[in-house]
Structure formats: structure tokens, C-alpha cells
Amino acid sequence: MSYMKTMRSALLLGVIACAGCATVPTEPAEWPSAIPTRAYYLTVYAGDENNQATQTLDLYLTWVVRFYHGFGPAEGWKKIEAKLVDGMTPQETMLTEPKIAYLGMLMSGEWAKDNKKRRVTTEMLLLWGSVMTRAKGESNVDAVLDRLIADVRGIICDEVKPKEIKTARYADLLPAKTAKGQ
């Protein structure tokens, strides 16, 4: 996929994600089996009293499900997971899938919180999606996943400041000509 096509897709996803924020969500009747357990997200929600003051549990869980399955035309994490492992050998897939799953848990647990309370923003998700897509083209997904996991953990623990999350942070993992100037 060309750089311009990737950027257009990222921009479209951002517009769609913003439009989705204006819609009143409802919790699914049954927790989807293809995503991490509801218990994990109950723990994340319970651990953030600041978010609980402005967001109901039902609303939080709804945004978790939307993170994984998408909302409207916005792609969900499950499709991104599939694209990242597409074309990998069975051995590569076996080693990479747990990292992708863990990264999704970290990102979704924080991103699903109220917009004013969360530390992982939609803009970060778009940047990280672009970085992962470009890394796949360079067969460098594993190293990028390691860096993203460390960054998301750092953001959640206040060890990495959101303003530090820029394309330049990942330049050493990406092709030189597409990492410059951003």
C-alpha cells in the first residue's frame, strides 16, 4: 500500500471515528467471544475512579466492543489483527499474534474511556495503525509491536507523555524515506 493511500485511509478513519463519538452507544446483549474477557475490562474500569465519575460501565464496555469490531465504516482491531498476520508463516503468526492481542487489550482498555479522561487518543491509534502498516511492508512488525506495547504501557503509567507520540519516535523502525518529514 502506498504512503499516500495509507495516509488517506488514516484520515478517513479519523473522520469516521469522530463522527462515531456523536452517536449514543448501547452495550451489546452478549459479550463477544472473539475479544478479551469482559472481566479484564471490568477490572480496568474499576481501577479508574476518575473515569467512573463521568462514564458509565455500559458506555465504557460499548466502546471496547467498538474498538474490536469497528463502528460504521471504521475498521476494528480484529480486522487490523488479521491484516498484520496476513502473509506470515504459521511460525511467525504464532509468535506475533499474542503481541497483537496484548497491544489491543492495552490500547482498548484506555481508549474506551471518556474522551476527557483517557490517555490513549484516537489520533494515537491512527498513528500507530500507520506505523504498523508501514512496518508490515518492511517485515518489521515484531519490533514495532514491542515498541508500541512499551509506549502504551508508558502512557498508561504516566512514564511517556502523549506529546511524545509522533511519527519521528518510530523512525528507526520504518523505511527512511517514509519516516522523514513527519
C-alpha positions as CSV (number, residue, x, y, z in Angstrom):
1,M,0.0,0.0,0.0
2,S,1.4,3.4,-0.9
3,Y,2.2,6.0,1.7
4,M,-0.5,8.4,0.3
5,K,-3.1,5.7,0.3
6,T,-2.2,4.8,3.9
7,M,-2.5,8.4,4.9
8,R,-5.9,8.8,3.2
9,S,-7.1,5.7,4.9
10,A,-5.9,7.0,8.3
11,L,-7.6,10.4,7.7
12,L,-10.8,8.8,6.7
13,L,-10.7,6.6,9.8
14,G,-10.2,9.7,11.9
15,V,-13.2,11.4,10.4
16,I,-15.3,8.3,10.9
17,A,-14.1,7.9,14.5
18,C,-15.0,11.5,15.3
19,A,-18.5,11.0,13.8
20,G,-18.9,7.8,15.8
21,C,-18.4,9.8,19.1
22,A,-21.6,11.7,18.5
23,T,-23.7,8.6,18.4
24,V,-25.3,7.3,21.6
25,P,-24.0,3.7,22.0
26,T,-25.7,0.8,23.6
27,E,-24.0,-2.2,25.2
28,P,-24.2,-5.5,23.3
29,A,-26.6,-8.0,24.7
30,E,-23.9,-10.7,25.0
31,W,-20.2,-10.2,25.4
32,P,-18.4,-11.2,22.1
33,S,-16.2,-14.3,22.4
34,A,-13.6,-13.1,19.9
35,I,-12.3,-10.3,22.2
36,P,-10.7,-10.3,25.6
37,T,-12.8,-11.2,28.5
38,R,-15.4,-8.8,30.0
39,A,-13.7,-9.4,33.4
40,Y,-10.5,-7.8,32.1
41,Y,-12.4,-4.6,31.2
42,L,-14.4,-4.6,34.4
43,T,-11.0,-4.6,36.3
44,V,-9.7,-1.7,34.1
45,Y,-12.9,0.3,34.6
46,A,-12.9,-0.4,38.4
47,G,-9.3,0.8,38.6
48,D,-10.1,4.3,37.3
49,E,-12.4,6.2,39.7
50,N,-11.7,9.4,37.7
51,N,-13.3,7.9,34.6
52,Q,-16.1,6.3,36.6
53,A,-17.2,9.8,37.6
54,T,-18.0,10.7,34.0
55,Q,-18.6,7.4,32.1
56,T,-21.0,4.5,32.9
57,L,-19.7,1.0,32.8
58,D,-22.1,0.2,29.9
59,L,-20.8,3.1,27.8
60,Y,-17.2,2.0,28.5
61,L,-17.9,-1.6,27.5
62,T,-19.7,-0.4,24.4
63,W,-16.6,1.5,23.3
64,V,-14.4,-1.6,24.0
65,V,-16.5,-3.7,21.7
66,R,-16.5,-0.9,19.0
67,F,-12.7,-0.8,19.3
68,Y,-12.5,-4.5,18.3
69,H,-15.4,-4.8,15.8
70,G,-15.4,-1.3,14.4
71,F,-18.2,1.1,14.2
72,G,-20.0,2.0,11.0
73,P,-17.3,2.0,8.2
74,A,-14.4,2.3,10.8
75,E,-12.3,-0.8,10.9
76,G,-12.0,-2.6,14.2
77,W,-8.9,-4.1,15.8
78,K,-9.9,-7.6,14.7
79,K,-9.6,-6.7,11.0
80,I,-6.3,-4.9,11.8
81,E,-5.0,-8.1,13.5
82,A,-5.9,-10.2,10.5
83,K,-4.1,-7.8,8.1
84,L,-1.0,-7.8,10.2
85,V,-0.6,-11.5,10.2
86,D,-1.7,-12.0,6.6
87,G,1.1,-13.5,4.6
88,M,3.1,-14.5,7.6
89,T,4.3,-18.1,8.0
90,P,2.5,-20.2,10.7
91,Q,5.5,-19.8,12.9
92,E,5.6,-16.0,12.5
93,T,1.9,-15.9,13.2
94,M,2.2,-18.0,16.3
95,L,4.9,-15.6,17.7
96,T,3.2,-12.4,16.6
97,E,-0.5,-12.9,17.5
98,P,0.0,-12.8,21.3
99,K,1.8,-9.4,21.0
100,I,-1.0,-8.1,18.8
101,A,-3.7,-9.3,21.2
102,Y,-1.9,-7.8,24.2
103,L,-1.4,-4.5,22.4
104,G,-5.1,-4.4,21.6
105,M,-6.0,-5.1,25.2
106,L,-3.8,-2.2,26.4
107,M,-5.0,0.2,23.8
108,S,-8.7,-0.6,24.1
109,G,-8.8,-0.6,27.8
110,E,-7.6,3.0,27.9
111,W,-9.1,4.3,24.6
112,A,-12.6,3.2,25.5
113,K,-12.7,5.6,28.5
114,D,-14.4,9.0,28.4
115,N,-12.6,11.3,25.9
116,K,-11.6,13.7,28.6
117,K,-10.2,11.0,30.8
118,R,-8.4,8.6,28.5
119,R,-4.7,8.8,27.8
120,V,-4.7,6.9,24.6
121,T,-6.4,9.0,21.9
122,T,-7.9,8.3,18.5
123,E,-5.0,10.3,17.0
124,M,-2.5,7.9,18.6
125,L,-4.4,4.9,17.3
126,L,-4.3,6.3,13.8
127,L,-0.6,7.0,14.1
128,W,0.1,3.5,15.5
129,G,-2.0,2.0,12.8
130,S,0.0,3.7,10.1
131,V,3.3,2.7,11.8
132,M,2.2,-1.0,11.9
133,T,1.1,-0.9,8.3
134,R,4.4,0.5,7.2
135,A,6.3,-1.9,9.4
136,K,4.4,-4.8,7.8
137,G,5.7,-3.7,4.4
138,E,9.2,-3.8,5.8
139,S,8.7,-7.2,7.6
140,N,9.4,-5.3,10.8
141,V,6.1,-5.9,12.7
142,D,7.6,-7.7,15.7
143,A,9.9,-4.8,16.6
144,V,7.2,-2.2,16.1
145,L,4.8,-4.2,18.3
146,D,7.4,-4.3,21.0
147,R,7.9,-0.5,20.8
148,L,4.1,0.2,20.7
149,I,3.5,-2.1,23.7
150,A,6.2,-0.3,25.7
151,D,4.7,3.1,24.7
152,V,1.1,2.3,25.5
153,R,2.2,0.9,28.9
154,G,4.3,4.0,29.4
155,I,1.4,6.3,28.6
156,I,-1.0,4.4,30.9
157,C,1.6,4.6,33.7
158,D,2.5,8.3,33.0
159,E,6.0,7.4,32.0
160,V,5.5,8.5,28.4
161,K,3.9,11.9,27.7
162,P,1.2,11.9,25.0
163,K,3.1,14.8,23.2
164,E,6.0,12.4,22.7
165,I,3.9,10.1,20.4
166,K,4.9,11.3,17.0
167,T,6.0,9.5,13.8
168,A,9.6,10.5,14.5
169,R,9.5,8.3,17.6
170,Y,9.3,5.3,15.3
171,A,11.7,6.5,12.6
172,D,14.3,3.9,13.5
173,L,11.8,1.1,12.8
174,L,10.5,2.4,9.5
175,P,11.8,2.9,6.0
176,A,13.9,6.1,5.9
177,K,12.1,7.8,3.0
178,T,8.6,7.5,4.6
179,A,9.6,8.4,8.1
180,K,11.2,11.7,7.2
181,G,9.3,15.0,7.4
182,Q,6.6,13.9,9.7
